[in-house]
Amino acid sequence: MAAATITSKGQITIPIQVRTALGVDTGDRIEFVEIEKGQFVIVPINRSVRELKGMLRVKGRKPVSIEEMNRAIARRATESR
């Protein structure tokens, strides 16, 4: 089990084995996601947008153009007012 100490400024040094497992390095960002009250998971947010390509692809669904996305966003923005 890896452990770290919190400094007086609220900072921690993430142990090397945790950084390696997460695939994070100097300058990368991480996110703390609360999964239950008082329990968090650490999620690296250093992925390139290109790595996310195809993650949400639904078989048989036609891809949406940027223009269609912008129209949908504009339509929802006017509905929420």
Backbone bond lengths (Angstrom), bond angles and torsions (degrees), N, CA, C in turn:
res aa  C-N    CA-C-N  psi(-1)  N-CA   C-N-CA  omega(-1)  CA-C   N-CA-C  phi
1 M - - - 1.453 - - 1.522 108.07 -
2 A 1.320 116.34 136.31 1.456 122.03 179.01 1.522 109.14 -95.44
3 A 1.311 116.62 143.50 1.464 121.59 179.40 1.519 109.63 -136.23
4 A 1.334 116.70 158.33 1.457 122.17 178.48 1.522 108.12 -144.27
5 T 1.324 115.86 158.45 1.458 122.20 178.69 1.521 109.01 -108.83
6 I 1.308 116.62 138.65 1.460 121.78 178.23 1.528 108.37 -87.22
7 T 1.342 116.18 130.56 1.462 120.95 177.91 1.525 110.10 -79.55
8 S 1.323 116.23 173.19 1.467 121.09 178.48 1.531 111.79 -63.75
9 K 1.330 117.24 -19.71 1.468 121.57 177.78 1.532 111.99 -92.66
10 G 1.331 117.31 5.18 1.463 120.93 179.73 1.507 113.79 80.49
11 Q 1.323 118.21 17.20 1.461 121.90 -178.25 1.526 110.66 -99.02
12 I 1.339 115.35 152.58 1.456 120.54 175.04 1.523 108.35 -133.90
13 T 1.310 115.28 156.98 1.462 121.27 170.45 1.520 106.25 -104.33
14 I 1.327 116.26 120.56 1.464 120.64 -179.16 1.528 107.85 -76.85
15 P 1.322 118.09 124.98 1.472 121.06 -179.21 1.534 111.90 -56.33
16 I 1.309 115.44 148.02 1.470 121.77 -175.86 1.523 112.56 -56.21
17 Q 1.324 118.00 -39.86 1.469 118.99 -178.47 1.536 111.41 -65.99
18 V 1.331 117.41 -30.95 1.465 121.06 177.17 1.529 109.74 -73.96
19 R 1.341 117.33 -44.26 1.475 121.09 178.12 1.524 110.43 -60.05
20 T 1.315 116.45 -41.28 1.466 120.61 -179.97 1.530 110.53 -65.38
21 A 1.328 116.87 -45.13 1.466 120.88 -179.80 1.523 111.63 -63.21
22 L 1.335 117.15 -36.08 1.467 121.29 179.40 1.526 112.36 -81.29
23 G 1.329 116.40 -17.19 1.465 119.89 -177.82 1.510 112.51 73.01
24 V 1.344 116.91 32.96 1.463 120.32 -179.62 1.517 110.24 -109.76
25 D 1.329 114.91 155.66 1.456 121.98 -178.48 1.524 108.40 -142.96
26 T 1.308 115.79 179.55 1.461 122.10 -179.90 1.526 111.32 -50.41
27 G 1.331 116.11 129.27 1.458 121.28 178.22 1.512 114.78 90.24
28 D 1.339 117.43 -15.26 1.464 119.81 178.01 1.521 109.31 -71.38
29 R 1.319 115.60 158.99 1.461 120.61 179.82 1.525 109.31 -109.75
30 I 1.323 115.26 148.93 1.458 120.76 174.87 1.520 108.06 -128.84
31 E 1.308 115.21 157.76 1.454 120.99 179.98 1.522 107.94 -123.71
32 F 1.329 116.69 140.83 1.454 122.27 176.97 1.524 107.13 -102.19
33 V 1.333 116.77 116.85 1.458 121.89 -176.54 1.527 108.65 -111.49
34 E 1.339 115.80 120.83 1.467 119.67 179.73 1.521 109.09 -77.43
35 I 1.333 116.10 120.62 1.461 120.51 -179.94 1.526 111.33 -99.38
36 E 1.308 116.46 -26.85 1.460 123.85 173.24 1.509 106.52 -149.42
37 K 1.310 116.73 165.42 1.459 119.63 179.40 1.535 108.66 -57.49
38 G 1.341 115.34 118.40 1.456 120.68 178.40 1.512 115.59 82.53
39 Q 1.342 118.67 2.61 1.467 121.96 178.18 1.522 109.50 -124.29
40 F 1.318 114.73 128.80 1.461 121.03 -177.50 1.516 110.58 -126.64
41 V 1.315 116.12 154.10 1.460 122.14 168.84 1.520 107.11 -114.82
42 I 1.322 115.97 149.88 1.461 121.94 178.41 1.519 107.42 -100.51
43 V 1.323 116.42 124.24 1.461 121.78 -177.78 1.524 108.86 -120.66
44 P 1.339 117.51 122.49 1.465 118.49 176.37 1.519 109.90 -70.08
45 I 1.343 116.46 138.58 1.471 119.98 177.43 1.520 109.35 -120.50
46 N 1.315 115.19 41.09 1.456 121.33 -177.51 1.519 112.16 -104.16
47 R 1.324 117.12 14.53 1.451 119.93 -179.59 1.516 111.68 -75.31
48 S 1.290 114.88 145.78 1.458 120.65 172.66 1.529 108.22 -75.03
49 V 1.307 116.46 147.63 1.465 120.33 177.09 1.525 109.44 -58.83
50 R 1.303 117.16 -34.14 1.469 120.82 -179.88 1.528 111.92 -60.96
51 E 1.342 118.08 -31.99 1.461 121.32 178.67 1.521 111.94 -67.57
52 L 1.328 117.30 -22.40 1.452 121.52 -177.16 1.526 112.99 -84.34
53 K 1.335 116.40 -10.03 1.461 121.00 -177.26 1.534 110.63 -54.91
54 G 1.322 115.03 128.57 1.456 121.00 176.33 1.517 114.99 86.57
55 M 1.327 118.55 -5.00 1.462 120.45 -178.17 1.519 112.44 -61.07
56 L 1.312 117.12 -35.79 1.455 120.52 -175.33 1.523 113.21 -107.46
57 R 1.302 116.13 16.45 1.466 119.96 -178.52 1.527 109.95 -65.49
58 V 1.315 115.29 130.03 1.452 121.33 177.23 1.522 107.46 -111.28
59 K 1.309 115.71 124.84 1.457 120.69 -177.34 1.528 110.68 -57.69
60 G 1.319 116.52 129.87 1.449 122.14 178.23 1.519 114.68 88.62
61 R 1.333 117.54 -6.64 1.467 120.28 179.75 1.524 109.58 -93.50
62 K 1.345 115.46 133.37 1.461 122.08 -179.73 1.528 110.00 -73.42
63 P 1.333 118.35 135.50 1.471 120.21 176.06 1.526 110.72 -60.29
64 V 1.322 116.07 149.73 1.461 122.20 -178.75 1.524 108.61 -102.93
65 S 1.324 116.85 137.45 1.464 121.23 179.25 1.530 110.17 -78.79
66 I 1.310 116.23 163.34 1.468 121.91 176.52 1.529 110.13 -59.63
67 E 1.327 116.09 -40.83 1.457 120.42 179.96 1.530 111.03 -61.53
68 E 1.338 116.41 -42.43 1.468 120.21 178.53 1.532 110.82 -65.04
69 M 1.333 116.76 -38.67 1.463 120.42 177.08 1.524 110.78 -62.78
70 N 1.341 116.24 -45.76 1.468 120.17 -179.97 1.522 111.75 -61.88
71 R 1.339 117.12 -39.83 1.463 120.27 178.00 1.531 110.84 -64.19
72 A 1.312 116.96 -41.92 1.467 120.76 179.85 1.526 110.83 -65.00
73 I 1.316 117.33 -40.75 1.466 121.32 178.20 1.521 109.97 -63.70
74 A 1.328 116.85 -46.04 1.464 120.99 -179.95 1.524 110.63 -62.69
75 R 1.317 116.87 -41.49 1.467 121.50 179.83 1.534 110.27 -62.59
76 R 1.328 118.13 -45.11 1.472 121.23 179.97 1.528 110.93 -67.30
77 A 1.323 116.75 -34.98 1.471 119.60 179.89 1.527 110.29 -64.78
78 T 1.320 117.63 -39.77 1.465 119.70 179.60 1.521 111.38 -72.91
79 E 1.334 118.12 -30.48 1.466 121.95 178.34 1.510 111.90 -69.52
80 S 1.335 117.37 -30.34 1.478 120.67 -174.95 1.519 112.87 -83.22
81 R 1.328 118.29 -4.93 1.469 120.72 -178.86 1.493 111.89 -83.00
